[in-house]
Amino acid sequence: MGILATSDKELIYIYSDQSSLGKKILAYVQSSDKALRIINIEKEKISDTVWLEIAETMNRPLAALFSPELITNVENKDTFNKYSTDDLLKLVQKNPSL
């Protein structure tokens, strides 16, 4: 069992309330009949271990979980996918709205 408790009967929605898309999707998932666990990463920090577990569960690279167009303090956003795992985790901890 992983760090992030999951269940087939519950949806987990992780979003940032700073994201307009995140807020729109929140309204959509709240209309589901399934049990829902909502995590707003602006208010509830997610550990590096959990981010890695999410990427592994989704069978996606860590960079694919985030929106590099929202980065404001990185000179070349095109290189976002080339950052190391440690660098990506630092970016998301400091910029949860990614």
All heavy atoms as an XYZ file, in Angstrom:
779
protein
N       0.841     -1.183      0.000
C       0.000      0.000      0.000
C       0.886      1.246      0.000
O       1.892      1.314      0.677
C      -0.898     -0.006      1.235
C      -1.883      1.140      1.254
S      -3.077      0.962      2.594
C      -2.581      2.334      3.611
N       0.478      2.236     -0.754
C       1.254      3.466     -0.853
C       0.951      4.439      0.266
O       0.143      4.183      1.154
N       1.597      5.570      0.197
C       1.426      6.631      1.182
C       0.043      7.274      1.041
O      -0.616      7.569      2.014
C       2.515      7.721      0.991
C       3.906      7.117      1.056
C       2.351      8.850      1.962
C       4.382      6.742      2.412
N      -0.394      7.483     -0.196
C      -1.686      8.110     -0.470
C      -2.744      7.018     -0.482
O      -2.783      6.186     -1.382
C      -1.648      8.833     -1.818
C      -2.871      9.634     -2.218
C      -3.104     10.792     -1.248
C      -2.710     10.176     -3.625
N      -3.589      6.999      0.539
C      -4.626      5.977      0.634
C      -5.624      6.152     -0.505
O      -6.098      7.253     -0.765
C      -5.329      6.069      1.983
N      -5.903      5.063     -1.203
C      -6.830      5.118     -2.325
C      -7.900      4.055     -2.172
O      -7.730      3.080     -1.445
C      -6.103      4.897     -3.665
O      -5.469      3.620     -3.632
C      -5.071      5.967     -3.932
N      -8.987      4.256     -2.877
C     -10.099      3.312     -2.857
C     -10.808      3.389     -4.198
O     -10.901      4.463     -4.800
C     -11.075      3.689     -1.731
O     -12.311      3.026     -1.907
N     -11.305      2.255     -4.667
C     -12.068      2.243     -5.919
C     -13.384      3.005     -5.776
O     -14.007      3.356     -6.773
C     -12.368      0.810     -6.344
C     -11.117      0.074     -6.793
O     -10.121      0.748     -7.111
O     -11.144     -1.167     -6.833
N     -13.798      3.249     -4.555
C     -15.078      3.907     -4.309
C     -14.948      5.400     -4.044
O     -15.921      6.065     -3.752
C     -15.771      3.230     -3.128
C     -16.070      1.782     -3.398
C     -16.704      1.112     -2.232
C     -16.879     -0.328     -2.634
N     -17.497     -1.177     -1.771
N     -13.733      5.909     -4.147
C     -13.498      7.319     -3.854
C     -12.602      7.947     -4.918
O     -11.607      7.365     -5.324
C     -12.825      7.456     -2.487
C     -12.493      8.875     -2.110
C     -11.768      8.981     -0.793
O     -10.682      8.382     -0.640
O     -12.289      9.654      0.092
N     -12.991      9.131     -5.373
C     -12.160      9.911     -6.284
C     -11.290     10.854     -5.464
O     -11.755     11.406     -4.464
C     -13.029     10.748     -7.221
C     -13.965      9.999     -8.157
C     -14.835     10.998     -8.911
C     -13.189      9.140     -9.116
N     -10.052     11.026     -5.874
C      -9.177     12.003     -5.230
C      -8.893     13.081     -6.266
O      -8.391     12.790     -7.344
C      -7.859     11.371     -4.757
C      -8.132     10.264     -3.733
C      -6.946     12.445     -4.154
C      -6.894      9.488     -3.323
N      -9.258     14.316     -5.937
C      -9.030     15.436     -6.844
C      -8.021     16.376     -6.206
O      -8.276     16.947     -5.149
C     -10.335     16.170     -7.154
C     -10.143     17.336     -8.079
C      -9.582     17.157     -9.335
C     -10.474     18.625     -7.695
C      -9.372     18.228    -10.186
C     -10.274     19.697     -8.542
C      -9.727     19.491     -9.785
O      -9.511     20.550    -10.626
N      -6.878     16.517     -6.841
C      -5.817     17.393     -6.364
C      -5.759     18.586     -7.300
O      -5.629     18.420     -8.510
C      -4.465     16.656     -6.346
C      -4.559     15.433     -5.430
C      -3.346     17.590     -5.905
C      -3.367     14.501     -5.512
N      -5.892     19.783     -6.736
C      -5.928     20.989     -7.567
C      -5.389     22.185     -6.803
O      -5.132     22.112     -5.604
C      -7.360     21.260     -8.029
C      -8.208     21.985     -7.004
C      -8.598     23.293     -7.219
C      -8.584     21.389     -5.810
C      -9.357     23.980     -6.282
C      -9.341     22.056     -4.876
C      -9.727     23.354     -5.111
O     -10.462     24.035     -4.179
N      -5.227     23.282     -7.527
C      -4.840     24.552     -6.919
C      -5.988     25.534     -7.103
O      -6.494     25.687     -8.220
C      -3.588     25.103     -7.600
O      -3.403     26.457     -7.256
N      -6.382     26.196     -6.039
C      -7.466     27.180     -6.174
C      -6.987     28.449     -6.885
O      -7.771     29.348     -7.143
C      -8.118     27.499     -4.832
C      -7.185     28.154     -3.827
O      -6.069     28.568     -4.203
O      -7.574     28.255     -2.654
N      -5.708     28.488     -7.256
C      -5.177     29.596     -8.047
C      -5.345     29.343     -9.544
O      -5.112     30.232    -10.356
C      -3.692     29.809     -7.734
C      -3.422     30.145     -6.283
C      -4.096     31.433     -5.855
O      -3.944     32.444     -6.521
N      -4.836     31.384     -4.772
N      -5.765     28.153     -9.897
C      -5.935     27.759    -11.294
C      -7.400     27.858    -11.694
O      -8.264     27.235    -11.074
C      -5.449     26.315    -11.480
O      -5.926     25.770    -12.679
N      -7.685     28.618    -12.750
C      -9.078     28.721    -13.195
C      -9.567     27.372    -13.720
O     -10.710     26.990    -13.475
C      -9.239     29.810    -14.251
O      -8.464     29.524    -15.388
N      -8.709     26.634    -14.408
C      -9.088     25.304    -14.878
C      -9.347     24.377    -13.691
O     -10.315     23.619    -13.692
C      -8.003     24.720    -15.784
C      -8.259     23.309    -16.307
C      -9.539     23.258    -17.141
C      -7.075     22.817    -17.106
N      -8.496     24.463    -12.680
C      -8.678     23.643    -11.485
C     -10.025     23.887    -10.830
O     -10.698     22.949    -10.395
N     -10.449     25.149    -10.764
C     -11.746     25.482    -10.161
C     -12.904     24.986    -11.020
O     -13.921     24.534    -10.502
C     -11.852     26.974     -9.907
C     -10.935     27.443     -8.771
C     -11.188     28.869     -8.396
C     -10.268     29.765     -9.166
N     -10.303     31.158     -8.740
N     -12.760     25.049    -12.338
C     -13.819     24.562    -13.231
C     -13.984     23.048    -13.100
O     -15.100     22.534    -13.040
C     -13.503     24.927    -14.680
C     -13.649     26.402    -14.965
C     -13.213     26.720    -16.388
C     -13.217     28.225    -16.611
N     -12.651     28.580    -17.927
N     -12.856     22.349    -13.056
C     -12.922     20.894    -12.932
C     -13.454     20.501    -11.562
O     -14.164     19.506    -11.424
C     -11.553     20.256    -13.228
C     -11.194     20.493    -14.694
C     -11.551     18.767    -12.909
C      -9.802     20.058    -15.081
N     -13.156     21.293    -10.537
C     -13.681     21.028     -9.201
C     -15.201     20.968     -9.227
O     -15.805     20.055     -8.661
C     -13.215     22.097     -8.209
C     -13.790     21.995     -6.799
C     -13.405     20.688     -6.138
C     -13.342     23.180     -5.957
N     -15.825     21.911     -9.905
C     -17.291     21.910    -10.001
C     -17.777     20.631    -10.684
O     -18.786     20.040    -10.272
C     -17.764     23.139    -10.765
N     -17.062     20.200    -11.690
C     -17.433     18.983    -12.414
C     -17.320     17.748    -11.515
O     -18.237     16.933    -11.461
C     -16.553     18.836    -13.653
C     -16.810     17.578    -14.432
C     -17.928     17.455    -15.252
C     -15.929     16.504    -14.355
C     -18.162     16.298    -15.968
C     -16.158     15.342    -15.076
C     -17.269     15.247    -15.872
O     -17.513     14.102    -16.574
N     -16.188     17.589    -10.809
C     -16.011     16.390     -9.987
C     -16.968     16.383     -8.797
O     -17.363     15.321     -8.332
C     -14.549     16.184     -9.519
C     -13.629     15.969    -10.683
C     -14.062     17.293     -8.646
N     -17.360     17.562     -8.328
C     -18.299     17.609     -7.212
C     -19.691     17.109     -7.623
O     -20.487     16.746     -6.774
C     -18.392     19.024     -6.645
C     -17.170     19.388     -5.839
C     -17.188     20.819     -5.339
O     -17.656     21.719     -6.018
N     -16.647     21.023     -4.149
N     -19.948     17.065     -8.924
C     -21.240     16.565     -9.389
C     -21.270     15.039     -9.478
O     -22.306     14.451     -9.755
C     -21.581     17.170    -10.756
O     -20.711     16.666    -11.753
N     -20.150     14.388     -9.208
C     -20.068     12.927     -9.263
C     -20.825     12.302     -8.097
O     -20.936     12.884     -7.014
C     -18.603     12.497     -9.209
O     -18.508     11.107     -9.032
N     -21.320     11.102     -8.335
C     -22.017     10.364     -7.277
C     -21.053      9.616     -6.361
O     -21.459      9.137     -5.311
C     -22.999      9.361     -7.895
C     -24.160     10.039     -8.588
O     -24.459     11.196     -8.244
O     -24.768      9.412     -9.485
N     -19.787      9.538     -6.759
C     -18.799      8.831     -5.945
C     -18.358      9.694     -4.765
O     -18.459     10.922     -4.812
C     -17.572      8.474     -6.787
C     -17.766      7.295     -7.687
C     -16.423      6.799     -8.168
C     -16.602      5.487     -8.876
N     -15.341      4.809     -9.069
N     -17.837      9.026     -3.771
C     -17.225      9.753     -2.651
C     -16.032     10.532     -3.209
O     -15.367     10.082     -4.138
C     -16.780      8.772     -1.578
N     -15.792     11.688     -2.657
C     -14.775     12.574     -3.211
C     -13.873     13.110     -2.106
O     -14.341     13.586     -1.079
C     -15.466     13.738     -3.930
C     -14.601     14.794     -4.587
C     -13.754     14.183     -5.692
C     -15.482     15.893     -5.163
N     -12.583     13.003     -2.334
C     -11.589     13.617     -1.440
C     -10.923     14.726     -2.240
O     -10.327     14.480     -3.276
C     -10.561     12.597     -0.998
C      -9.507     13.181     -0.096
C      -8.593     12.116      0.432
N      -7.483     12.735      1.120
C      -6.316     12.161      1.294
N      -6.113     10.940      0.863
N      -5.365     12.793      1.919
N     -11.047     15.951     -1.770
C     -10.511     17.110     -2.472
C      -9.278     17.618     -1.726
O      -9.327     17.853     -0.517
C     -11.570     18.227     -2.562
C     -12.783     17.724     -3.340
C     -10.983     19.469     -3.206
C     -13.977     18.660     -3.271
N      -8.192     17.801     -2.456
C      -6.959     18.325     -1.872
C      -6.583     19.591     -2.635
O      -6.259     19.538     -3.817
C      -5.814     17.303     -1.953
C      -6.191     16.015     -1.214
C      -4.522     17.904     -1.403
C      -5.197     14.882     -1.390
N      -6.668     20.725     -1.951
C      -6.246     22.009     -2.520
C      -4.795     22.213     -2.113
O      -4.494     22.453     -0.939
C      -7.125     23.139     -1.985
C      -6.708     24.494     -2.480
O      -5.684     24.655     -3.142
N      -7.483     25.494     -2.142
N      -3.883     22.121     -3.080
C      -2.460     22.164     -2.737
C      -1.975     23.554     -2.331
O      -0.831     23.706     -1.929
C      -1.585     21.585     -3.865
C      -1.795     22.318     -5.172
C      -1.836     20.105     -4.023
C      -0.877     21.870     -6.285
N      -2.836     24.543     -2.417
C      -2.481     25.862     -1.887
C      -2.632     25.869     -0.364
O      -2.009     26.673      0.321
C      -3.388     26.946     -2.490
C      -3.239     27.128     -3.979
C      -1.894     27.683     -4.402
O      -1.223     28.358     -3.598
O      -1.503     27.425     -5.549
N      -3.454     24.964      0.164
C      -3.721     24.926      1.603
C      -3.163     23.678      2.275
O      -2.889     23.683      3.462
C      -5.227     24.996      1.848
C      -5.819     26.308      1.377
C      -7.303     26.374      1.603
C      -7.827     27.706      1.074
N      -9.266     27.765      1.050
N      -3.045     22.600      1.515
C      -2.566     21.335      2.064
C      -1.385     20.860      1.221
O      -1.542     20.498      0.063
C      -3.699     20.298      2.003
C      -3.366     18.966      2.580
C      -4.539     17.994      2.515
O      -5.681     18.423      2.328
O      -4.284     16.805      2.648
N      -0.206     20.908      1.794
C       1.002     20.512      1.065
C       1.011     19.008      0.848
O       0.580     18.244      1.694
C       2.263     20.922      1.819
C       2.432     22.414      1.967
C       2.671     23.066      0.627
C       2.850     24.554      0.777
N       2.709     25.274     -0.451
N       1.520     18.600     -0.303
C       1.680     17.193     -0.630
C       3.176     16.890     -0.592
O       3.973     17.608     -1.201
C       1.089     16.891     -2.016
C      -0.425     17.095     -1.976
C       1.426     15.475     -2.453
C      -1.102     16.852     -3.298
N       3.535     15.833      0.101
C       4.960     15.506      0.247
C       5.547     15.044     -1.085
O       4.829     14.607     -1.992
C       5.141     14.408      1.300
O       4.707     13.167      0.781
N       6.856     15.128     -1.176
C       7.557     14.681     -2.374
C       7.268     13.208     -2.654
O       7.079     12.806     -3.796
C       9.064     14.886     -2.221
C       9.444     16.364     -2.146
O       8.589     17.219     -2.423
O      10.606     16.648     -1.822
N       7.205     12.416     -1.596
C       6.931     10.985     -1.738
C       5.573     10.747     -2.383
O       5.426      9.889     -3.253
C       6.986     10.287     -0.362
O       8.249     10.560      0.244
C       6.773      8.799     -0.481
N       4.580     11.524     -1.988
C       3.238     11.367     -2.555
C       3.227     11.784     -4.022
O       2.608     11.127     -4.859
C       2.190     12.141     -1.726
C       0.837     12.139     -2.420
C       2.069     11.543     -0.336
N       3.922     12.889     -4.376
C       3.999     13.294     -5.784
C       4.597     12.170     -6.619
O       4.103     11.863     -7.722
C       4.817     14.563     -5.958
C       4.079     15.817     -5.633
C       4.428     16.755     -4.695
C       2.862     16.293     -6.235
N       3.503     17.770     -4.682
C       2.528     17.515     -5.615
C       2.016     15.801     -7.223
C       1.400     18.252     -5.957
C       0.883     16.525     -7.572
C       0.589     17.738     -6.942
N       5.655     11.545     -6.121
C       6.293     10.452     -6.850
C       5.354      9.246     -6.972
O       5.291      8.598     -8.013
C       7.601     10.050     -6.169
C       8.694     11.121     -6.191
C       9.878     10.700     -5.333
C       9.125     11.420     -7.611
N       4.608      8.985     -5.916
C       3.633      7.886     -5.942
C       2.522      8.155     -6.962
O       2.111      7.263     -7.706
C       3.028      7.694     -4.551
C       2.017      6.574     -4.489
C       1.364      6.447     -3.124
O       1.891      7.005     -2.139
O       0.320      5.793     -3.050
N       2.062      9.392     -7.038
C       1.021      9.754     -8.003
C       1.531      9.546     -9.424
O       0.841      8.951    -10.267
C       0.554     11.209     -7.788
C      -0.197     11.325     -6.467
C      -0.319     11.682     -8.946
C      -0.435     12.761     -6.018
N       2.735     10.014     -9.707
C       3.314      9.849    -11.048
C       3.454      8.370    -11.391
O       3.131      7.948    -12.508
C       4.660     10.561    -11.127
N       3.907      7.578    -10.432
C       4.076      6.140    -10.672
C       2.721      5.463    -10.902
O       2.569      4.654    -11.819
C       4.781      5.500     -9.478
C       5.053      4.021     -9.665
C       5.781      3.431     -8.473
O       6.680      4.088     -7.929
O       5.437      2.303     -8.093
N       1.730      5.809    -10.094
C       0.393      5.231    -10.230
C      -0.217      5.554    -11.590
O      -0.879      4.720    -12.207
C      -0.532      5.746     -9.106
O       0.025      5.365     -7.849
C      -1.934      5.183     -9.226
N       0.030      6.768    -12.061
C      -0.517      7.197    -13.346
C       0.363      6.761    -14.521
O       0.012      6.991    -15.671
C      -0.688      8.717    -13.354
C      -1.716      9.194    -12.349
S      -1.905     10.977    -12.348
C      -2.649     11.217    -13.963
N       1.512      6.138    -14.207
C       2.469      5.695    -15.222
C       2.873      6.855    -16.138
O       2.876      6.732    -17.361
C       1.891      4.522    -16.028
C       2.964      3.756    -16.745
O       4.124      3.766    -16.334
N       2.598      3.094    -17.824
N       3.159      7.992    -15.513
C       3.547      9.212    -16.230
C       4.824      9.756    -15.606
O       5.071      9.567    -14.417
C       2.461     10.293    -16.079
C       1.062      9.901    -16.474
C       0.840      9.905    -17.917
N       1.068     11.252    -18.420
C       0.970     11.579    -19.687
N       0.656     10.679    -20.557
N       1.186     12.797    -20.088
N       5.632     10.469    -16.393
C       6.782     11.153    -15.778
C       6.269     12.280    -14.872
O       5.194     12.837    -15.105
C       7.551     11.703    -16.974
C       6.605     11.693    -18.119
C       5.563     10.667    -17.831
N       7.027     12.588    -13.866
C       6.625     13.611    -12.901
C       6.285     14.931    -13.596
O       5.278     15.576    -13.273
C       7.721     13.820    -11.854
C       7.400     14.784    -10.725
C       6.230     14.269     -9.883
C       8.625     15.005     -9.858
N       7.062     15.343    -14.571
C       6.844     16.615    -15.267
C       5.477     16.664    -15.945
O       4.900     17.739    -16.103
C       7.943     16.855    -16.294
N       4.928     15.517    -16.326
C       3.637     15.480    -17.020
C       2.465     15.838    -16.104
O       1.364     16.107    -16.586
C       3.411     14.103    -17.633
N       2.697     15.871    -14.801
C       1.622     16.195    -13.859
C       1.390     17.696    -13.718
O       0.397     18.109    -13.139
C       1.939     15.613    -12.470
C       2.148     14.109    -12.371
C       2.438     13.734    -10.925
C       0.956     13.346    -12.909
N       2.294     18.497    -14.261
C       2.247     19.939    -14.017
C       2.126     20.738    -15.308
O       2.370     20.230    -16.389
C       3.491     20.368    -13.231
C       3.688     19.548    -11.991
C       4.719     18.625    -11.911
C       2.820     19.659    -10.928
C       4.881     17.842    -10.786
C       2.969     18.877     -9.800
C       4.008     17.976     -9.729
N       1.756     22.009    -15.165
C       1.574     22.910    -16.306
C       2.706     23.922    -16.339
O       2.653     24.938    -15.647
C       0.241     23.650    -16.178
O      -0.814     22.750    -16.118
N       3.740     23.683    -17.146
C       4.899     24.578    -17.152
C       4.572     25.993    -17.613
O       5.301     26.923    -17.299
C       5.892     23.903    -18.094
C       5.076     22.975    -18.919
C       3.909     22.575    -18.068
N       3.474     26.200    -18.322
C       3.140     27.556    -18.761
C       2.788     28.470    -17.583
O       2.753     29.683    -17.724
C       1.994     27.549    -19.784
C       0.683     27.034    -19.266
C       0.521     25.525    -19.404
O       1.450     24.847    -19.856
O      -0.543     25.026    -19.029
N       2.581     27.888    -16.413
C       2.279     28.693    -15.232
C       3.521     29.121    -14.462
O       3.432     29.882    -13.512
C       1.340     27.922    -14.292
C      -0.017     27.549    -14.888
C      -0.808     26.702    -13.911
C      -0.795     28.797    -15.263
N       4.682     28.639    -14.876
C       5.925     29.012    -14.186
C       6.271     30.448    -14.536
O       6.322     30.820    -15.696
C       7.085     28.086    -14.602
C       6.746     26.650    -14.245
C       8.377     28.510    -13.932
C       7.775     25.660    -14.745
N       6.509     31.241    -13.514
C       6.825     32.638    -13.751
C       8.298     32.960    -13.532
O       8.784     33.961    -14.019
C       6.001     33.544    -12.814
O       6.269     33.166    -11.467
C       4.528     33.417    -13.118
N       9.006     32.104    -12.815
C      10.388     32.437    -12.475
C      11.414     31.522    -13.136
O      12.536     31.416    -12.701
C      10.574     32.416    -10.953
C      10.271     31.057    -10.363
O       9.734     30.193    -11.029
N      10.607     30.879     -9.107
N      11.049     30.858    -14.205
C      11.981     30.014    -14.936
C      12.163     30.629    -16.315
O      11.192     30.915    -17.009
C      11.433     28.570    -15.057
C      12.357     27.724    -15.897
C      11.271     27.952    -13.681
N      13.419     30.849    -16.686
C      13.703     31.561    -17.939
C      13.194     30.822    -19.168
O      12.553     31.401    -20.030
C      15.206     31.797    -18.067
C      15.713     32.857    -17.109
C      17.199     33.086    -17.262
O      17.778     32.684    -18.284
O      17.780     33.677    -16.346
N      13.460     29.546    -19.274
C      13.072     28.810    -20.470
C      12.106     27.687    -20.101
O      12.509     26.614    -19.686
C      14.312     28.246    -21.175
C      13.997     27.680    -22.523
O      12.841     27.559    -22.917
N      15.030     27.307    -23.250
N      10.834     27.941    -20.274
C       9.807     26.971    -19.901
C       9.850     25.726    -20.768
O       9.339     24.688    -20.396
C       8.440     27.626    -19.969
C       8.304     28.763    -18.990
C       7.023     29.524    -19.187
C       7.063     30.780    -18.342
N       5.905     31.605    -18.516
N      10.483     25.818    -21.935
C      10.569     24.672    -22.842
C      11.444     23.563    -22.271
O      11.336     22.409    -22.682
C      11.118     25.096    -24.204
C      10.197     26.074    -24.910
O       8.968     25.993    -24.688
O      10.706     26.906    -25.675
N      12.305     23.882    -21.339
C      13.195     22.875    -20.755
C      12.585     22.227    -19.502
O      13.244     21.428    -18.858
C      14.556     23.500    -20.386
O      14.356     24.503    -19.389
C      15.248     24.087    -21.594
N      11.351     22.535    -19.210
C      10.693     22.025    -18.002
C      10.794     20.501    -17.901
O      11.081     19.966    -16.836
C       9.226     22.463    -17.986
C       8.488     22.094    -16.739
C       8.664     22.823    -15.573
C       7.602     21.033    -16.722
C       7.979     22.502    -14.421
C       6.906     20.699    -15.569
C       7.104     21.438    -14.423
N      10.574     19.800    -19.000
C      10.606     18.335    -18.983
C      12.003     17.776    -18.771
O      12.160     16.586    -18.521
C      10.025     17.772    -20.277
C       8.543     17.994    -20.361
O       7.846     17.973    -19.356
N       8.051     18.221    -21.559
N      13.018     18.615    -18.854
C      14.396     18.158    -18.692
C      14.914     18.335    -17.264
O      16.026     17.928    -16.958
C      15.312     18.891    -19.679
C      14.964     18.570    -21.122
C      15.818     19.341    -22.088
C      15.360     19.069    -23.514
N      16.032     19.906    -24.478
N      14.114     18.947    -16.399
C      14.542     19.124    -15.007
C      14.635     17.772    -14.318
O      13.871     16.849    -14.609
C      13.560     20.005    -14.231
C      13.661     21.472    -14.557
C      12.657     22.115    -15.265
C      14.757     22.220    -14.147
C      12.740     23.465    -15.563
C      14.853     23.567    -14.445
C      13.842     24.180    -15.146
O      13.936     25.503    -15.446
N      15.538     17.682    -13.359
C      15.648     16.449    -12.573
C      14.422     16.323    -11.673
O      13.708     17.297    -11.431
C      16.919     16.478    -11.715
O      16.760     17.411    -10.652
N      14.208     15.133    -11.177
C      13.087     14.896    -10.264
C      13.184     15.801     -9.051
O      12.190     16.399     -8.630
C      13.058     13.414     -9.841
O      12.864     12.607    -11.012
C      11.950     13.140     -8.850
N      14.378     15.942     -8.487
C      14.554     16.807     -7.316
C      14.199     18.253     -7.638
O      13.541     18.931     -6.839
C      15.993     16.738     -6.798
C      16.303     15.414     -6.105
O      15.364     14.718     -5.686
O      17.497     15.094     -5.982
N      14.629     18.730     -8.811
C      14.313     20.111     -9.201
C      12.811     20.306     -9.385
O      12.255     21.316     -8.970
C      15.046     20.488    -10.485
C      16.543     20.649    -10.278
O      16.962     20.854     -9.120
O      17.287     20.569    -11.273
N      12.147     19.329    -10.016
C      10.700     19.424    -10.211
C       9.964     19.454     -8.879
O       9.018     20.230     -8.691
C      10.195     18.252    -11.056
C      10.542     18.316    -12.530
C      10.229     16.993    -13.208
C       9.796     19.451    -13.204
N      10.397     18.625     -7.942
C       9.755     18.597     -6.626
C       9.941     19.926     -5.894
O       9.018     20.430     -5.255
C      10.285     17.430     -5.795
C       9.873     16.046     -6.318
C      10.649     14.957     -5.604
C       8.379     15.842     -6.179
N      11.120     20.522     -6.011
C      11.354     21.839     -5.408
C      10.471     22.903     -6.046
O       9.891     23.747     -5.353
C      12.827     22.244     -5.552
C      13.758     21.470     -4.668
C      15.203     21.848     -4.933
C      16.150     20.914     -4.206
N      17.542     21.163     -4.555
N      10.350     22.852     -7.375
C       9.489     23.823     -8.082
C       8.041     23.721     -7.629
O       7.395     24.735     -7.373
C       9.550     23.588     -9.591
C      10.681     24.255    -10.346
C      10.731     23.753    -11.774
C      10.542     25.758    -10.322
N       7.525     22.515     -7.543
C       6.116     22.372     -7.190
C       5.861     22.716     -5.719
O       4.791     23.213     -5.384
C       5.569     20.972     -7.548
C       6.006     19.910     -6.575
C       4.055     21.022     -7.667
N       6.834     22.488     -4.858
C       6.646     22.870     -3.452
C       6.627     24.383     -3.292
O       5.901     24.913     -2.465
C       7.745     22.247     -2.571
C       7.662     20.749     -2.448
C       6.371     20.236     -1.836
O       5.604     20.946     -1.209
N       6.106     18.960     -2.040
N       7.394     25.085     -4.124
C       7.433     26.547     -4.050
C       6.363     27.206     -4.912
O       6.019     28.358     -4.704
C       8.817     27.064     -4.449
C       9.896     26.645     -3.469
C      11.198     27.319     -3.776
C      12.325     26.887     -2.913
N      12.193     27.031     -1.514
N       5.857     26.490     -5.907
C       4.824     26.998     -6.828
C       3.689     25.986     -6.940
O       3.524     25.338     -7.965
C       5.419     27.215     -8.234
C       6.576     28.170     -8.221
O       6.394     29.363     -8.067
N       7.778     27.648     -8.390
N       2.883     25.804     -5.908
C       1.868     24.760     -5.922
C       0.835     24.919     -7.042
O       0.198     23.952     -7.420
C       1.203     24.851     -4.558
C       1.770     26.006     -3.871
C       2.914     26.538     -4.660
N       0.687     26.099     -7.596
C      -0.311     26.280     -8.643
C       0.096     25.676     -9.980
O      -0.677     25.680    -10.926
C      -0.626     27.760     -8.827
O       0.528     28.475     -9.213
N       1.322     25.118    -10.071
C       1.746     24.464    -11.308
C       0.804     23.338    -11.620
O       0.632     22.897    -12.679
C       3.168     23.907    -11.183
C       4.291     24.914    -11.135
C       5.606     24.204    -10.887
C       4.378     25.690    -12.413
